[in-house]
Amino acid sequence: MATKSNYTSDLRPFNIVIFGGNGDLSKRKIIPALFHRYADGQLDFDFEVICTARAKLDRTLFLKEVEGFIDSKDTKKIADFFKHLIILEIPKNTLEAYAPLKTRLEKTAKRQRIFYFSVPSGAFSEICNMLKGSGLVTNTSKVVLEKPLGHDLESSKQINEIISQAFTEPQIFRIDHYLGKETVQNIMVLRFANHLFERAWNADNIENIQITVAESLGVEKRSGYYDKTGALLDMVQNHLLQLLCLVTMEPPSNLNPDAVRNEKLKVLESLRPFTKESIRKNVVRGQYTRGSVDDQKLNSYREDIDAYDSETETFVAIKAYIDNWRWKNTPIYLRTGKRMKKRYSDIVINFKELPHNIFQDSKQPLRNKLIIRLQPEERIELVQLSKVPGPGGYRFKPISLKLDFIDSFDSRMPEAYERLIVDVIRGNQTLFMRYDELAAAWEWIESINTNWRSQVPLSLYESGTWGPGDQILAKDTKWKTN
């Protein structure tokens, strides 16, 4: 579904209104991201950051909290940035309550308006009605939506219909911060700017692909949200599927936003749906029990949320297939879990063994792997075999060729939100989901969600381990657990 984009390579004056402006995401990520773009000289024009809140905020206390999340000791630059920050109380959703916001925005009517919905999706409808009713949505306005965007296909359609009453599709930016990570961005360059990899990037040469997002933390303060959502909807439906799309999509004809998103859509539409029979062999769901991480004793999930009958999964492992020419019968393993042994996210491309081994004395498999590490450090690592120095025949050792972004580049590594928010200001939707992408992702997720609770038992796993995912990998390969 191609749509006319408002994309321009130029940055221009804007007002960004953050609904939920006093929330955790706003203070930790959104406002610090804007500061760093300002501090680096990228936002060298007029702008305002308007943080809305339901109750009156103490400005001094609020700014002190925000400053605690800003990675800078330049107090003057921080003070100058804070001059652009406005705190606005909107106690309820009425046209009268929105009048101060309307007055504020109309003072700089020529600036583009960005409305950032850093609130639960249940609040989208009333906010949209107020923005539309107050006449605040212009042709150059944009809206940024944080996940979750529904809990199934039907609810995502309802949310989209609500948003579409006030904004057109080219004005909607569905954000996924994983797509703003530097290493994720480099997947495009790695594949499509390097002949060596693109020629080998197919089922003929790749044994399997593994995408892992492992977290050492539990649910922390998100228990109310998480117990209604679980790992499948919280992580797989958005983050992991978006990574899968970038790794497996066909080369787009160009870098136009719709050209890229068209190829991602084709991947999502080619994912093999699950049946009651296939889901038992190819999907694992788990929940963490008591254990320890870094010698710290931890409670079980049910103790953490104080609900001892909860069946919500904190771990998911999926063996997926893409039914197209490039990836026919190539397993793609998706795994995510909480309270695992350590925190890391990576994509591992396991290449096939060579068809003939001339080193008959060696029991070392002759295969390579490419590791794309997303966190905690960002790097790309190519594992190849090399001869161990010394006489007495051929002895092999895996050697890694590493591109470590921190070591290789002197400049500060921007956070994902910095890149994504700047793209919103420009109007570049390449890194944001189009609605037909979202719908296709939900269709595939529903083939799991409607079958697995009756077909896949909940496996308990000890906190501080790698979870029960090896059950579906035993026939192929072990999870990379580093």
C-alpha positions in Angstrom: 0.0 0.0 0.0 2.2 2.8 -1.3 1.3 6.3 0.0 2.6 9.7 -0.8 5.3 10.6 1.8 5.9 14.0 3.4 9.6 13.2 3.4 12.2 15.9 3.1 15.9 15.7 3.8 15.8 19.1 5.5 15.1 19.6 9.2 12.8 22.5 9.9 11.2 24.3 12.9 8.8 22.1 14.9 6.8 21.9 18.1 6.7 18.4 19.6 3.9 17.7 22.1 4.6 14.7 24.3 1.4 13.2 25.7 2.5 11.4 28.9 5.4 13.9 29.1 6.0 13.2 32.7 6.2 9.5 32.2 9.2 7.2 32.3 9.7 6.9 28.6 9.6 10.7 28.1 12.1 11.4 30.8 14.5 8.5 30.0 14.4 8.4 26.2 12.5 11.1 24.3 13.6 14.3 26.0 17.3 13.1 26.3 17.2 12.2 22.6 16.1 15.7 21.6 18.8 17.2 23.9 21.6 15.2 22.3 20.5 16.2 18.8 20.4 19.8 20.0 23.8 19.5 21.7 25.3 18.1 18.5 24.1 21.2 16.6 21.5 19.3 14.5 18.5 21.2 15.9 19.9 24.7 15.2 16.6 26.2 14.6 13.4 27.2 16.5 11.5 24.4 18.3 9.6 23.7 21.5 9.2 20.5 23.5 5.8 20.6 25.2 5.4 18.0 27.9 1.8 17.4 28.9 0.7 16.0 32.2 -2.6 15.3 34.0 -1.6 17.1 37.1 0.5 20.2 37.8 4.2 19.5 37.8 7.0 21.1 39.8 9.2 22.4 36.9 12.4 22.4 39.0 11.9 18.8 40.2 10.9 17.6 36.7 13.9 19.1 35.0 16.2 17.6 37.7 14.7 14.2 37.0 15.2 14.6 33.2 18.8 15.8 33.7 19.6 12.6 35.5 19.0 10.7 32.3 21.1 13.1 30.1 24.6 11.8 29.3 26.3 15.2 29.4 28.2 17.3 31.9 27.7 20.5 29.8 25.4 22.3 32.3 25.2 25.4 30.1 24.0 23.4 27.1 21.5 21.6 29.2 20.2 24.9 30.6 19.9 26.3 27.1 18.0 23.2 25.9 15.6 23.4 28.9 14.6 26.9 27.7 12.9 25.1 24.8 10.9 22.8 27.2 7.4 23.7 28.2 5.3 21.9 30.8 1.6 22.0 30.2 -1.2 20.7 32.4 -4.1 19.0 30.6 -6.2 17.5 33.4 -8.9 16.0 31.3 -9.9 15.4 27.7 -12.2 18.4 27.0 -11.9 21.1 24.4 -11.6 23.6 27.3 -8.7 21.7 28.8 -6.9 21.6 25.4 -7.4 25.4 24.9 -3.9 26.3 26.5 -2.3 23.9 24.1 -4.1 25.4 21.2 -3.0 28.9 22.2 0.6 27.8 22.6 0.8 26.1 19.2 -1.0 28.9 17.4 1.8 31.3 18.5 4.1 29.5 16.1 1.5 28.3 13.6 4.0 27.9 10.7 6.0 25.2 12.6 5.2 21.6 11.9 3.4 19.9 14.8 4.5 16.5 16.1 2.2 14.7 18.5 4.0 12.0 20.4 1.6 9.5 22.1 3.7 8.2 25.0 0.6 6.8 26.6 -1.3 3.5 26.6 -3.3 2.9 23.4 -6.5 3.1 25.3 -6.0 6.9 25.5 -5.4 7.3 21.8 -9.1 7.8 20.9 -9.8 10.7 23.3 -6.6 12.5 22.5 -7.2 12.2 18.7 -10.8 13.5 19.2 -9.5 16.5 21.2 -6.8 17.3 18.6 -9.2 17.1 15.8 -12.0 18.9 17.6 -9.6 21.7 18.6 -8.4 22.1 15.0 -4.8 21.3 16.0 -4.1 18.8 13.2 -2.6 20.5 10.1 -1.4 19.1 6.8 2.2 19.1 8.1 1.3 17.5 11.5 2.6 14.1 12.4 1.8 11.6 15.1 4.2 9.1 16.8 2.7 6.0 18.3 4.4 3.8 20.9 3.6 0.1 21.1 1.6 -1.9 21.9 -0.7 -1.1 19.0 -3.4 -3.5 20.0 -3.5 -7.1 21.4 -4.7 -8.8 18.2 -5.5 -8.0 14.6 -9.0 -6.7 15.4 -7.9 -4.3 18.1 -5.0 -3.1 15.9 -7.6 -2.3 13.2 -9.7 -0.4 15.7 -6.7 1.7 16.9 -5.7 2.4 13.3 -9.3 3.5 12.5 -9.2 5.9 15.5 -5.9 7.4 14.5 -7.0 7.6 10.8 -9.9 9.9 11.8 -7.4 12.6 12.6 -4.2 11.7 10.6 -3.5 10.2 7.2 -1.2 7.3 6.8 1.8 9.4 5.7 1.4 11.4 8.9 1.6 8.3 11.2 4.9 7.1 12.6 4.6 3.7 14.4 7.9 3.6 16.3 10.0 0.6 17.2 13.3 1.7 18.9 15.1 -1.5 17.8 15.1 -0.2 14.2 17.0 2.9 15.3 20.0 0.9 16.6 23.2 1.5 14.7 23.9 -2.2 14.2 20.4 -2.8 12.9 20.9 0.1 10.4 24.1 -1.5 9.3 22.3 -4.7 8.3 21.1 -2.9 5.1 24.7 -1.8 4.3 26.2 -5.2 5.2 23.8 -7.0 2.9 23.3 -4.7 0.0 26.7 -2.9 -0.2 28.9 -6.0 0.1 29.0 -8.5 -2.8 30.5 -11.2 -0.6 27.5 -11.4 1.7 24.6 -10.7 -0.7 25.7 -13.5 -3.0 25.7 -16.0 -0.1 22.5 -14.6 1.6 20.1 -17.5 0.7 19.0 -21.0 1.5 21.8 -22.5 -0.6 24.5 -21.2 1.8 22.8 -20.5 5.1 21.9 -23.4 7.5 19.7 -21.3 9.8 19.2 -17.8 11.3 18.9 -17.2 15.0 17.5 -14.0 16.5 17.7 -13.6 20.2 16.7 -10.9 22.7 17.6 -12.1 26.2 16.9 -10.0 29.2 18.4 -10.6 32.7 15.7 -8.5 34.4 12.2 -9.6 35.3 9.0 -7.7 34.8 10.1 -5.0 37.3 7.4 -2.2 37.4 5.5 -3.4 34.3 3.6 -6.3 35.9 0.2 -4.9 35.2 0.9 -4.4 31.6 3.1 -7.5 31.1 0.7 -10.1 32.6 -1.9 -9.1 30.0 0.6 -9.2 27.2 3.4 -11.7 27.7 6.6 -12.2 25.7 4.9 -13.1 22.4 3.1 -9.8 22.1 5.6 -7.6 24.0 8.7 -8.7 22.0 8.0 -11.1 19.1 5.2 -9.3 17.4 7.2 -6.1 16.9 10.9 -6.2 17.7 11.8 -9.7 16.6 9.6 -9.6 13.5 11.1 -6.3 12.4 14.6 -7.7 12.8 13.6 -10.8 10.8 12.3 -8.6 8.0 15.5 -6.6 7.7 17.6 -9.8 7.7 15.6 -11.7 5.1 13.9 -9.2 2.8 14.8 -8.9 -0.9 16.9 -5.8 -2.0 14.5 -2.8 -2.4 14.8 -1.0 -5.7 15.9 2.1 -3.8 15.9 3.5 -0.3 12.5 5.3 -0.7 10.5 4.5 2.5 7.8 2.6 0.6 10.3 0.6 -1.5 11.8 -0.7 1.8 8.5 -1.3 3.5 7.1 -3.1 0.5 9.9 -5.7 0.8 9.4 -6.1 4.5 5.7 -6.6 3.9 6.5 -9.5 1.4 8.5 -11.2 4.1 5.6 -11.0 6.7 3.1 -12.3 4.1 5.4 -15.2 3.3 5.8 -16.4 6.9 4.4 -19.9 7.2 1.4 -19.8 9.6 1.1 -22.3 12.4 -1.5 -25.0 12.7 -2.4 -27.0 15.8 -0.1 -29.8 14.6 3.0 -27.7 13.7 2.8 -25.5 16.7 3.5 -28.4 19.1 6.9 -29.1 17.4 8.0 -25.6 16.7 7.0 -23.3 19.5 8.0 -23.3 23.2 6.5 -21.1 25.9 8.0 -20.7 29.3 7.8 -18.8 32.6 10.6 -18.1 35.0 10.8 -19.6 38.5 13.1 -18.8 41.4 16.8 -18.7 40.7 19.7 -16.3 40.7 21.4 -13.9 38.3 24.9 -12.6 39.3 24.6 -14.4 42.6 21.4 -12.4 43.5 18.5 -14.7 44.6 15.4 -13.8 42.7 11.7 -14.6 43.0 9.5 -16.4 40.5 7.4 -14.5 38.0 4.2 -15.4 39.9 5.8 -14.0 43.1 6.9 -10.9 41.3 3.4 -10.1 40.1 1.6 -11.5 43.2 -0.6 -13.8 41.0 0.0 -17.4 41.7 -2.2 -18.8 39.0 -0.8 -16.7 36.1 -0.1 -18.6 32.8 1.5 -15.7 31.1 4.7 -16.6 29.3 8.0 -14.8 30.0 9.9 -16.8 27.4 9.1 -17.7 23.8 11.1 -19.8 21.3 9.8 -20.2 17.7 11.1 -22.1 14.7 9.7 -20.2 11.7 9.9 -20.6 8.0 9.6 -18.1 5.1 8.0 -19.7 2.1 9.7 -18.0 -0.8 12.5 -18.8 -3.2 15.3 -17.3 -1.2 14.6 -18.9 2.1 12.6 -22.1 1.3 13.0 -24.6 4.2 15.6 -22.5 6.0 14.8 -22.5 9.8 14.7 -19.1 11.4 14.8 -19.3 15.2 13.3 -16.5 17.3 13.9 -16.4 21.0 13.2 -13.9 23.8 13.0 -14.3 27.5 13.2 -12.5 30.8 15.4 -13.4 33.8 17.9 -15.1 31.5 21.6 -15.8 32.3 22.7 -12.4 30.8 21.4 -9.6 28.8 22.2 -9.6 25.1 20.5 -9.3 21.7 22.0 -10.6 18.5 21.3 -12.1 15.1 23.4 -15.1 14.2 23.7 -16.2 10.6 25.0 -19.8 10.6 26.4 -20.8 7.2 26.4 -24.3 5.9 29.4 -26.6 6.1 31.6 -26.9 3.0 30.5 -29.7 0.7 33.8 -31.5 1.0 36.4 -31.5 3.8 40.0 -32.0 2.6 41.3 -31.9 6.1 40.3 -35.4 7.0 42.1 -35.4 10.4 40.0 -32.5 11.7 36.8 -33.1 13.5 36.1 -29.3 13.5 33.0 -28.5 11.4 34.0 -26.3 8.4 31.5 -23.6 8.8 31.3 -19.9 9.4 28.9 -17.7 11.3 28.1 -14.0 11.2 27.1 -12.4 14.5 25.3 -9.1 14.5 25.3 -8.0 18.2 22.7 -5.3 19.0 23.3 -5.0 22.8 24.8 -4.5 25.3 27.7 -3.6 23.0 27.1 -3.0 19.3 29.4 -4.9 16.9 29.5 -7.2 13.9 31.6 -10.4 14.1 32.6 -12.8 11.4 33.7 -16.2 12.8 36.1 -18.1 10.5 38.4 -21.0 11.0 42.2 -20.5 11.1 45.1 -22.8 11.5 46.7 -22.9 15.0 50.4 -22.1 14.5 52.8 -24.9 15.0 54.0 -28.2 13.4 52.1 -31.5 13.4 49.4 -31.1 10.8 46.3 -28.9 10.7 44.7 -27.8 13.9 41.8 -25.3 13.7 40.6 -22.6 15.9 37.6 -20.3 15.3 38.9 -16.7 14.9 36.6 -13.7 15.0 37.0 -10.7 12.8 35.2 -7.9 14.7 33.9 -4.5 13.8 33.3 -2.9 17.1 31.4 0.4 16.7 32.8 1.9 19.9 36.4 1.1 19.1 36.2 1.8 15.3 34.6 5.2 15.4 35.6 8.2 17.6 32.3 10.0 17.6 29.6 9.4 20.2 27.1 6.6 19.3 23.7 8.2 19.1 20.8 6.4 20.9 18.1 4.8 18.8 15.5 7.3 19.7 17.7 10.1 18.5 17.8 8.8 15.0 14.1 7.9 14.9 12.9 11.3 16.3 15.0 13.1 13.7 13.5 11.0 11.0 10.0 12.0 12.3 11.0 15.7 12.0 12.2 15.1 8.5 9.2 13.0 7.6 11.2 9.9 6.6 9.1 6.8 7.4 11.6 4.2 6.3 12.2 2.9 9.9 8.5 3.0 10.9 5.8 0.4 10.3 3.2 1.0 7.7 -0.3 -0.3 8.7 -0.3 -3.2 6.2 3.0 -4.4 7.7 1.4 -4.2 11.2 -1.7 -6.2 10.0 0.4 -8.8 8.3 2.5 -9.3 11.5 -0.6 -9.6 13.6 -2.1 -12.3 11.2 1.0 -14.5 11.6 1.1 -13.9 15.4 -2.5 -14.9 15.7 -1.7 -18.3 14.2 0.4 -18.8 17.3 -1.8 -17.0 19.8 -5.0 -18.8 19.0 -3.4 -22.3 19.2 -0.6 -22.4 21.6 -2.3 -22.2 25.0 -4.2 -25.5 24.3 -1.3 -27.1 22.4 1.9 -25.9 24.0 2.3 -26.5 27.7 3.9 -23.8 29.9 7.5 -24.9 30.7 9.0 -23.5 33.9 12.6 -22.4 33.8 14.9 -21.3 36.5 15.9 -17.7 36.7 19.5 -17.2 35.5 19.4 -19.9 32.9 18.9 -19.9 29.1 15.3 -21.1 29.3 13.7 -24.1 27.6 14.3 -23.1 24.0 16.7 -26.0 23.1 13.7 -28.3 22.9 13.1 -27.1 19.3 16.7 -26.8 18.3 18.0 -30.2 19.3 17.7 -31.6 15.8 19.4 -28.7 14.1 21.8 -26.7 16.3 22.2 -25.4 19.9 21.3 -21.9 20.8 24.3 -19.6 20.9 24.5 -19.0 24.7 27.3 -16.6 25.3 
